Amino acid sequence: MNALDFVVVQDIFLNEICRFADVILPAACFAEKDGGFTNSDRRVQRARKAVNAPGDARADWEIICDISRACGYPMPWYNDSDDVYAEMAALTDQLAGITHE
């Protein structure tokens, strides 16, 4: 099997790569989800949802949890982006002590 035999695209809009996709996962953009972002300077920024995502678009962590569940590894400890960030902070020295609050 060639690496390009099955292509999955997760994006906030249809683009050129989607033409080659076997599956397209509609993702929510930064204004459509709660969470945090870390830039290349390692600065952490809190993001708060401003508008609802259109159609079937969802937050990245929700998509990943659904894929994990479909593969036989449910992740029931994630209820929201706060839970995801708390685990990241517990496992990553650079984020230690930082919470969504």
Secondary structure by P-SEA (a helix, b strand, c coil): cccccbbbbbccccccccccccbbbbbbccccccccccccccbbbbbccccccccccccaaaaaaaaaaaacccccccccaaaaaaaaaaccccccccccc
